Amino acid sequence: MNKSDLIEKIAKDASLSKAAAEKALNSFTDGVKSALKKGQTVTLVGFGTFGISKRAARTGRNPATGATIKISARKVPKFKAGQALKDAVR
């Protein structure tokens, strides 16, 4: 399922136009991005939790040349599925 498929599903299930469904989906994703950027977590009970994880700096290897490179520390988004979601896909 891609974004346009999801928009169609939301529009059908919620009796909305596709434009309204797209605005709702974009609002949701923008809200999650904004919260994560501020260092907050977003919890949807039963679905899951969006959060931030920190990766430490490390050394890596360029696969093309074999040379060692320094990879800087960074924050990355993470998602932990809730119990209801885990049960739904079993």
Backbone as JSON Lines, residues from 0, in Angstrom:
{"i":0,"aa":"M","n":[0.85,-1.17,0.0],"ca":[0.0,0.0,0.0],"c":[0.9,1.23,0.0]}
{"i":1,"aa":"N","n":[0.62,2.14,-0.92],"ca":[1.39,3.39,-0.94],"c":[0.49,4.54,-0.46]}
{"i":2,"aa":"K","n":[1.0,5.75,-0.53],"ca":[0.28,6.9,0.01],"c":[-1.05,7.11,-0.68]}
{"i":3,"aa":"S","n":[-1.1,7.0,-1.99],"ca":[-2.37,7.23,-2.7],"c":[-3.39,6.15,-2.37]}
{"i":4,"aa":"D","n":[-2.94,4.91,-2.18],"ca":[-3.84,3.83,-1.76],"c":[-4.41,4.12,-0.37]}
{"i":5,"aa":"L","n":[-3.56,4.6,0.51],"ca":[-4.0,4.92,1.86],"c":[-4.99,6.08,1.86]}
{"i":6,"aa":"I","n":[-4.75,7.08,1.02],"ca":[-5.67,8.21,0.91],"c":[-7.03,7.72,0.43]}
{"i":7,"aa":"E","n":[-7.06,6.84,-0.56],"ca":[-8.32,6.29,-1.05],"c":[-9.05,5.53,0.05]}
{"i":8,"aa":"K","n":[-8.32,4.75,0.83],"ca":[-8.92,3.97,1.93],"c":[-9.51,4.89,2.98]}
{"i":9,"aa":"I","n":[-8.78,5.93,3.37],"ca":[-9.27,6.89,4.36],"c":[-10.52,7.59,3.84]}
{"i":10,"aa":"A","n":[-10.47,8.02,2.58],"ca":[-11.61,8.72,1.99],"c":[-12.85,7.82,1.98]}
{"i":11,"aa":"K","n":[-12.68,6.59,1.62],"ca":[-13.81,5.65,1.56],"c":[-14.36,5.35,2.96]}
{"i":12,"aa":"D","n":[-13.46,5.01,3.9],"ca":[-13.9,4.63,5.25],"c":[-14.52,5.79,6.02]}
{"i":13,"aa":"A","n":[-14.03,7.01,5.8],"ca":[-14.51,8.17,6.56],"c":[-15.5,9.01,5.77]}
{"i":14,"aa":"S","n":[-15.9,8.54,4.59],"ca":[-16.83,9.29,3.73],"c":[-16.35,10.71,3.48]}
{"i":15,"aa":"L","n":[-15.09,10.82,3.11],"ca":[-14.48,12.12,2.81],"c":[-14.09,12.15,1.34]}
{"i":16,"aa":"S","n":[-13.84,13.36,0.86],"ca":[-13.28,13.48,-0.48],"c":[-11.81,13.08,-0.4]}
{"i":17,"aa":"K","n":[-11.22,12.75,-1.54],"ca":[-9.8,12.39,-1.55],"c":[-8.94,13.57,-1.1]}
{"i":18,"aa":"A","n":[-9.35,14.79,-1.47],"ca":[-8.59,15.97,-1.08],"c":[-8.6,16.14,0.44]}
{"i":19,"aa":"A","n":[-9.75,15.92,1.07],"ca":[-9.84,16.04,2.53],"c":[-9.06,14.94,3.21]}
{"i":20,"aa":"A","n":[-9.12,13.75,2.66],"ca":[-8.36,12.63,3.23],"c":[-6.86,12.88,3.12]}
{"i":21,"aa":"E","n":[-6.42,13.44,1.99],"ca":[-5.0,13.76,1.83],"c":[-4.57,14.82,2.83]}
{"i":22,"aa":"K","n":[-5.42,15.85,3.05],"ca":[-5.09,16.87,4.04],"c":[-4.97,16.26,5.43]}
{"i":23,"aa":"A","n":[-5.87,15.34,5.76],"ca":[-5.83,14.69,7.07],"c":[-4.55,13.86,7.23]}
{"i":24,"aa":"L","n":[-4.21,13.1,6.22],"ca":[-3.0,12.28,6.27],"c":[-1.75,13.15,6.37]}
{"i":25,"aa":"N","n":[-1.7,14.21,5.57],"ca":[-0.55,15.12,5.61],"c":[-0.44,15.8,6.97]}
{"i":26,"aa":"S","n":[-1.58,16.16,7.56],"ca":[-1.59,16.78,8.87],"c":[-1.04,15.81,9.92]}
{"i":27,"aa":"F","n":[-1.43,14.54,9.83],"ca":[-0.93,13.53,10.75],"c":[0.59,13.38,10.63]}
{"i":28,"aa":"T","n":[1.08,13.2,9.4],"ca":[2.52,13.0,9.22],"c":[3.31,14.24,9.62]}
{"i":29,"aa":"D","n":[2.78,15.43,9.33],"ca":[3.46,16.67,9.73],"c":[3.49,16.79,11.26]}
{"i":30,"aa":"G","n":[2.41,16.38,11.92],"ca":[2.36,16.42,13.38],"c":[3.38,15.49,14.0]}
{"i":31,"aa":"V","n":[3.5,14.29,13.45],"ca":[4.49,13.33,13.96],"c":[5.9,13.87,13.75]}
{"i":32,"aa":"K","n":[6.18,14.4,12.54],"ca":[7.5,14.96,12.26],"c":[7.83,16.09,13.22]}
{"i":33,"aa":"S","n":[6.87,16.98,13.44],"ca":[7.07,18.14,14.31],"c":[7.37,17.7,15.74]}
{"i":34,"aa":"A","n":[6.61,16.74,16.24],"ca":[6.83,16.25,17.6],"c":[8.2,15.59,17.73]}
{"i":35,"aa":"L","n":[8.58,14.78,16.76],"ca":[9.87,14.11,16.82],"c":[11.01,15.11,16.74]}
{"i":36,"aa":"K","n":[10.82,16.15,15.95],"ca":[11.86,17.18,15.81],"c":[12.1,17.88,17.15]}
{"i":37,"aa":"K","n":[11.02,17.99,17.96],"ca":[11.13,18.63,19.28],"c":[11.62,17.65,20.34]}
{"i":38,"aa":"G","n":[11.85,16.39,19.96],"ca":[12.33,15.39,20.91],"c":[11.21,14.69,21.66]}
{"i":39,"aa":"Q","n":[9.97,14.89,21.25],"ca":[8.83,14.26,21.91],"c":[8.53,12.9,21.28]}
{"i":40,"aa":"T","n":[7.73,12.11,21.96],"ca":[7.26,10.86,21.4],"c":[5.78,11.01,21.06]}
{"i":41,"aa":"V","n":[5.3,10.22,20.11],"ca":[3.89,10.21,19.74],"c":[3.38,8.8,19.98]}
{"i":42,"aa":"T","n":[2.41,8.67,20.89],"ca":[1.88,7.37,21.25],"c":[0.43,7.26,20.8]}
{"i":43,"aa":"L","n":[0.14,6.24,20.01],"ca":[-1.21,5.92,19.6],"c":[-1.53,4.58,20.25]}
{"i":44,"aa":"V","n":[-2.31,4.6,21.33],"ca":[-2.58,3.4,22.12],"c":[-3.14,2.31,21.22]}
{"i":45,"aa":"G","n":[-2.54,1.14,21.3],"ca":[-2.96,0.0,20.5],"c":[-2.27,-0.07,19.15]}
{"i":46,"aa":"F","n":[-1.82,1.06,18.62],"ca":[-1.14,1.08,17.32],"c":[0.36,1.05,17.5]}
{"i":47,"aa":"G","n":[0.89,2.03,18.24],"ca":[2.33,2.05,18.46],"c":[2.83,3.41,18.9]}
{"i":48,"aa":"T","n":[4.15,3.49,19.03],"ca":[4.8,4.71,19.49],"c":[5.91,5.1,18.52]}
{"i":49,"aa":"F","n":[5.88,6.37,18.12],"ca":[6.93,6.96,17.3],"c":[7.88,7.67,18.25]}
{"i":50,"aa":"G","n":[9.17,7.49,18.07],"ca":[10.15,8.13,18.95],"c":[11.45,8.38,18.22]}
{"i":51,"aa":"I","n":[12.43,8.84,18.99],"ca":[13.76,9.15,18.46],"c":[14.77,8.24,19.15]}
{"i":52,"aa":"S","n":[15.7,7.73,18.37],"ca":[16.79,6.91,18.9],"c":[18.1,7.59,18.52]}
{"i":53,"aa":"K","n":[19.08,7.5,19.4],"ca":[20.38,8.12,19.13],"c":[21.37,7.04,18.72]}
{"i":54,"aa":"R","n":[22.07,7.3,17.64],"ca":[23.13,6.4,17.18],"c":[24.47,7.05,17.51]}
{"i":55,"aa":"A","n":[25.35,6.29,18.08],"ca":[26.68,6.8,18.43],"c":[27.54,6.91,17.18]}
{"i":56,"aa":"A","n":[28.56,7.74,17.26],"ca":[29.52,7.86,16.17],"c":[30.29,6.55,16.06]}
{"i":57,"aa":"R","n":[30.65,6.19,14.85],"ca":[31.36,4.93,14.65],"c":[32.2,5.02,13.38]}
{"i":58,"aa":"T","n":[33.04,4.03,13.2],"ca":[33.8,3.96,11.96],"c":[33.15,2.92,11.06]}
{"i":59,"aa":"G","n":[33.18,3.19,9.77],"ca":[32.62,2.28,8.79],"c":[33.61,2.05,7.67]}
{"i":60,"aa":"R","n":[33.17,1.35,6.67],"ca":[34.06,1.04,5.55],"c":[33.33,1.34,4.25]}
{"i":61,"aa":"N","n":[34.0,2.04,3.35],"ca":[33.46,2.31,2.03],"c":[33.5,1.01,1.24]}
{"i":62,"aa":"P","n":[32.33,0.47,0.83],"ca":[32.35,-0.82,0.15],"c":[33.04,-0.79,-1.22]}
{"i":63,"aa":"A","n":[33.07,0.36,-1.85],"ca":[33.69,0.45,-3.18],"c":[35.22,0.45,-3.1]}
{"i":64,"aa":"T","n":[35.76,1.18,-2.11],"ca":[37.21,1.31,-2.04],"c":[37.83,0.55,-0.88]}
{"i":65,"aa":"G","n":[37.03,0.22,0.12],"ca":[37.57,-0.46,1.29],"c":[38.16,0.49,2.31]}
{"i":66,"aa":"A","n":[38.14,1.78,2.03],"ca":[38.72,2.77,2.95],"c":[37.81,2.94,4.16]}
{"i":67,"aa":"T","n":[38.44,3.17,5.33],"ca":[37.65,3.43,6.53],"c":[37.17,4.87,6.52]}
{"i":68,"aa":"I","n":[35.94,5.05,7.0],"ca":[35.34,6.39,7.07],"c":[34.75,6.58,8.45]}
{"i":69,"aa":"K","n":[34.64,7.83,8.85],"ca":[34.05,8.16,10.13],"c":[32.57,8.49,9.9]}
{"i":70,"aa":"I","n":[31.69,7.81,10.63],"ca":[30.25,8.07,10.54],"c":[29.87,8.82,11.81]}
{"i":71,"aa":"S","n":[29.29,10.01,11.65],"ca":[28.99,10.86,12.79],"c":[27.75,10.36,13.55]}
{"i":72,"aa":"A","n":[27.66,10.79,14.8],"ca":[26.49,10.46,15.63],"c":[25.27,11.16,15.04]}
{"i":73,"aa":"R","n":[24.1,10.54,15.23],"ca":[22.88,11.15,14.71],"c":[21.67,10.63,15.44]}
{"i":74,"aa":"K","n":[20.56,11.35,15.27],"ca":[19.27,10.92,15.8],"c":[18.49,10.32,14.65]}
{"i":75,"aa":"V","n":[17.8,9.21,14.9],"ca":[17.0,8.56,13.86],"c":[15.6,8.27,14.41]}
{"i":76,"aa":"P","n":[14.58,8.34,13.55],"ca":[13.24,8.01,14.01],"c":[13.09,6.51,14.2]}
{"i":77,"aa":"K","n":[12.24,6.13,15.15],"ca":[11.97,4.71,15.37],"c":[10.48,4.54,15.62]}
{"i":78,"aa":"F","n":[9.99,3.32,15.43],"ca":[8.59,2.99,15.68],"c":[8.54,1.68,16.43]}
{"i":79,"aa":"K","n":[7.77,1.67,17.5],"ca":[7.56,0.43,18.26],"c":[6.08,0.1,18.18]}
{"i":80,"aa":"A","n":[5.77,-1.05,17.61],"ca":[4.38,-1.46,17.44],"c":[3.72,-1.74,18.78]}
{"i":81,"aa":"G","n":[2.43,-1.36,18.89],"ca":[1.64,-1.64,20.08],"c":[1.12,-3.07,20.05]}
{"i":82,"aa":"Q","n":[0.61,-3.52,21.18],"ca":[0.16,-4.91,21.3],"c":[-0.99,-5.22,20.35]}
{"i":83,"aa":"A","n":[-1.94,-4.31,20.18],"ca":[-3.08,-4.56,19.28],"c":[-2.6,-4.72,17.84]}
{"i":84,"aa":"L","n":[-1.62,-3.94,17.42],"ca":[-1.08,-4.07,16.07],"c":[-0.34,-5.39,15.92]}
{"i":85,"aa":"K","n":[0.43,-5.77,16.93],"ca":[1.14,-7.04,16.9],"c":[0.16,-8.2,16.78]}
{"i":86,"aa":"D","n":[-0.93,-8.13,17.55],"ca":[-1.93,-9.2,17.51],"c":[-2.65,-9.26,16.18]}
{"i":87,"aa":"A","n":[-2.84,-8.1,15.54],"ca":[-3.57,-8.04,14.27],"c":[-2.8,-8.69,13.13]}
{"i":88,"aa":"V","n":[-1.48,-8.71,13.2],"ca":[-0.69,-9.26,12.1],"c":[-0.22,-10.7,12.35]}
{"i":89,"aa":"R","n":[-0.61,-11.28,13.45],"ca":[-0.23,-12.67,13.74],"c":[-0.97,-13.62,12.88]}
